Amino acid sequence: MAVVPPLAEDLKEYAKLRSQQQLLESQIDLIKVRRDALEAGFGDVLDDRQANVLRADDVTVSRSIVNGRTTTDIKAAIADGVITEDVIKPYQKTSDPHSRWTVRKPKPKTKKSKGDA
């Protein structure tokens, strides 16, 4: 482990930023859940009216349907014996390595009360 005192403030700032980011990401998850619920309701209204646009006051929300893309389940094809791993190996790619950063904070010390042994 490298302990570098001149970086102490930077490490504290980094840990704080990571903590703030995690909090914001959890808020984003809640926002997405609510947005999805609203979109589902909007979709029902649009489907009932056979429309693509909703308007209320000065807000306009439109929906366009995007066709799904075709994918191939390579693992299932291999499992079914349709193709072999050797056949697809030349077409496989491995992404470049990257750094994963982990922040560990010391556990808060608990104070013993007078009655504790």
N, C-alpha and C positions, 0 to 999 in steps of 0.2 A: 504494500500500500504506500502510495506517495503522499506524504503530508507536506504541503507547501503553504506555510503561513502567509506569504504575501497574497495568496489567492483566497484567503478566508472570507473576505467580504464578497468576492465574486461567487464563491460557493453558496454563501447564505442567500445572495440575490437569486441565484439559479434555483435553489430549493424553493424559495418563495414564489418565483415565477411558475415553476412546475405545479405547485399547489394551487395557485390562481388558475392556471390552465385547466387543471382537473375539475375545479369547481365550475368554471365556465362550460366545460364539455358536458358536465352533468346537467347544467341548465339547458344546454342546447338539446340534449336528449329529451328533456321534458317538453321543450318547445316543439320538437319534431312530433312527439306523440299528439300534442294538441293540434298541430297543423294537419297531421294525417286525419284526425277525427273531423276537422272542419272540411277538408277536401272530400272525405267520404260523404258527408252531408251535402256538399255542393254537387258532387257527382250524382247523387240521387235526384236532386232537383233538376239538374240538366238532363238526365236521362228521362225523367217524367215529362219534361217539356220538349224533348228532342232538340235541345239547344246546346251551344258551346260557350255562351257568354252570360255572365251574371253582372248586373249593375245595381248599385245601391249608392245613393247620393253621388259623390264624385269618384267612387271606386268602381273599377271594372276588373273582373277576374275572368279570364278565358281559359278553356281547357282544349288541348289538342291531344289526340290519341297517337301515340308513337308505337309503331309495330315492334314486336319483340324481335330480338336477334336470334339467330340459330347458333346453337353451340353443340359440341360433340362431347359426350361423356366417354372419354378415353378409358377410364378405369373400368367402366361397365363393358366396353368393347373388348378389353383385354380379358376380363373375367368370363365373358361369353365365348372367348376363343376366336373372335372375328379377326382380331389383329394380335400381333405379339409386341412385347416391349421393344424387342430388337428393331422392329420395323419403324417405330416412332422415335426411337432414340436420336437419330440425326436431326429431328425437328424440335427437340426439347431445348429449352434455354434455361440457364441459371442466372438469376439477377446478380448484380454486383453486390459485394459485401457492404454493410453499413454499420455504423456504431449504434449501440443501444445504451442509453444512459439511464442509470438507476440512482435515485436519491434515497438514502437511509438516514433517518433521524434517530438520535438516542431516545430510548423510552423515558418518559418522565419519571423522576424519582418519586416514590410514594413516601410520605411522612408517616412515621410510626407514632401512634398515640401512646399516652402514658401507660395504658393497660396492656399494650402489646408486648409479647415476650421477645 
